[in-house]
Amino acid sequence: MKKLTNWVKKNVAEDAPKEEKTKHQKDFHVKNRPVKNRHPRKLKKEESHPKAKGKSFGGGKRMRIVPLGGLEEVGKNIMAVEYGNDIVIIDAGMSFAGPDMLGVDYIVPDVSYLKERKKHVKGILITHGHLDHIGAIQHVLPELGNPPVYGTKLTCGLIRNRLAEFGLDKTAKIHEITEESKFKLGEFQCEFFHVNHSIPEPVGIYLKTPAGSIVHTGDFKFDFDPAIDKPANFQRIAEIGREGVDVLLIDSTNALRPGYCKSEREVADNLENIIAKTKGRLIIAAFSSLVGRVDQIIEYAAKHNRKVFLSGRSMINNVELSQQLGYINPPKGLVRKMGPQVNSLPPNQVIVLTTGAQGEAMSALTRMSIGEHRQMKLREGDTVVISASPIPGNELAVVNVINNLYEQGAKVITNGDMDVHVSGHAHQEELKLMYNLIKPKCYVPVHGEIYMRIGHGEMIKKIAEPGLNITILNNGDVLDISKKNGIRKSKEKIPANDILIDGLGFGDIGSKVIHDRKQMSEDGIVMVLFKAYDKSKNLINEPDIISRGFLYLKESKEISQETKMVAKKAFEQITAKDQNIGLKDLKLEIERRLAQFIRKRLGREPMIIPIIHYV
């Protein structure tokens, strides 16, 4: 990689600033200090609220950057860029639900701010085809009135597949671009440049308006020898830098890692060594979108006389798509869907390429690990390679799968044993190189947790030129760019909530639902059934107690009887005091008294549901 840096500096970045500070260089720190406008424009009443519809967002003079996701987490990437009455969106991604979000499938961004302005949305520009950048597209497009979507060939193919799952592919307006594409969306001049990532054809985005210009790197690294792709277009990136860029929005995922990210070719050598030397069946778990790595595995399988069996819906779909688009060209009969031959062929002739590298609950690898895969039963002599690193929050799920794989008798190889996975995100030296090529006025770390982005800013200020504006934004913040007032963070805050997806539900799960699920998972549920006369409010008989996940068998009878007595006493006392009490208030008071008794008696806090039936 040093060779790469020297080549870039010699050919396209000869005037890049030195990395060492001069003795006169001013020190500065990452900050978000709003600049007061001495002559603010007096807003009309309907314009003063951020949700005002149909108004000029920048007053015709400003560009505004509004991140709605991806700046407080890894994933869920989406950003709106506004000028006048025009809006361009960059990416529309999802994120995985954490272990505390019981029953939630995934999370998508809140686009209510954009929904109220959907007639002004000119298009959605997609940097690449990973789910954290396209996984919410099936929710975002209908909410925003189906605006046109732009991406490279593979990215568009993955988007079409995603939309087809939801019956939206026929109505979507998908436009393929290349890194040479240039076009206007309203007042935005849209251009692109090629970068490297762990998927072919990723692009950075260059947007120009009369108020200023921005560069969004997307997820990127610099790979001099990528698996299926070409090196980043350093010459074009440097040309954009020389044109003058106001704001650089730059990937922060690996900003705390020194040096350079390894090349995909280094992983390829290790994978071939494993394929060549493993005597039993080989199961390789990887992201289905890692088309370059999948192609390498297929290539080495052919070389070492192994058949490749695909497991997992997304793996099958993405390999088929990659073959259709010409990214993967295996010999006929080499690659097949999972079938009986996986168990009948000699073990040294089998590779299973599967999903589940993140320990997802319903993934093919997880089902194999617990012996519930319909066609693949693990046995002694099988080797499982997990060719991925856990996404933050998924570590425990991955460890559980690994433990289960060992219990099934398999040997497991992870990135901790040897390099079987390499990140697609730039390390510190690559981030410095991107800065030196672009030389922006304002530097904004994006894509990552707050500690990643602050650390990124602290790292870059050590080599930056005096006066560089380093700004840390969060989801819902607004960055204003104008010729008159320069670049400043606005005091305005845009709604940027998490929308939780559970089955077919969209946004119908809130914190109360998650709290209730957590409460039931920890201490169970207690239902108390009362039957009473409507007029007198006298109980007809003792309350009935139904509980799940609350009582151990040995204590069940005694505690149930005590709970009945407390419930009965509570009902009689409350109704005697106020016979006209409303049903809702009566239930709340009974719930409060029962909760107090159970907490004191057992130290538990189950969900309590009183059910009252009057006759």
Number of C-alpha atoms within 10 A of each C-alpha: 17 10 8 12 16 12 13 17 16 12 12 16 23 12 10 16 15 11 13 11 16 11 6 7 12 10 12 15 14 20 14 15 11 12 13 11 9 7 6 7 8 8 9 8 8 12 15 10 11 14 16 15 17 14 15 17 21 18 12 15 17 25 29 25 25 23 24 28 32 26 27 20 19 23 26 30 31 29 23 21 20 25 26 20 19 23 27 24 22 23 30 31 27 28 25 23 18 16 12 12 18 16 16 18 17 20 26 29 26 22 25 17 18 21 18 15 20 20 16 22 24 20 19 26 23 27 28 29 26 23 22 22 24 25 26 24 24 23 19 23 20 13 16 18 12 19 22 15 22 21 26 22 18 24 23 21 20 23 25 20 17 21 21 14 10 10 13 18 16 10 9 19 14 18 13 14 19 17 19 10 12 12 10 12 15 17 18 22 15 17 21 25 23 25 26 27 27 28 23 25 24 30 29 23 21 21 20 19 19 15 20 21 21 23 25 21 23 26 25 30 27 29 26 18 16 20 23 20 19 15 17 22 15 22 15 17 22 20 14 19 21 14 9 15 20 22 25 25 21 25 25 30 24 22 28 18 14 13 15 19 21 22 22 24 19 16 20 21 14 15 22 17 11 16 24 16 10 14 16 19 26 25 24 26 23 25 21 23 23 20 24 21 24 21 20 21 20 22 18 18 22 17 12 15 14 25 21 24 20 23 25 18 14 18 25 20 17 20 21 14 18 20 14 12 13 10 17 20 14 14 10 7 8 15 23 15 16 20 14 10 13 21 15 9 13 13 17 19 19 24 25 23 28 25 26 26 26 28 24 18 14 11 19 25 32 25 20 20 24 16 17 13 16 11 15 20 16 23 17 13 15 21 24 23 21 26 22 20 19 17 14 13 15 18 13 14 18 22 14 13 23 23 14 18 24 17 15 18 15 23 17 17 18 16 16 9 8 11 18 24 24 19 18 22 24 31 24 21 20 22 25 18 19 22 20 23 26 23 24 23 18 20 24 23 25 32 25 23 18 19 13 24 29 24 15 28 22 16 17 22 21 14 17 24 21 14 13 17 23 26 24 21 23 21 22 21 22 22 25 19 26 20 12 10 13 15 23 20 20 17 13 11 13 19 17 19 16 19 18 26 19 16 10 8 10 13 14 11 14 11 10 9 13 17 14 16 17 18 16 19 15 15 17 20 20 23 18 21 17 20 18 18 12 12 10 10 18 16 17 12 10 14 24 17 16 13 16 13 13 19 17 9 8 8 9 12 12 10 16 17 14 14 20 18 14 17 24 19 13 19 23 14 10 15 16 14 9 11 14 11 13 10 10 9 11 19 17 14 15 22 20 13 16 24 18 14 18 17 13 11 11 10 12 17 21 25 22 20 17 20 14 15 11 13 9
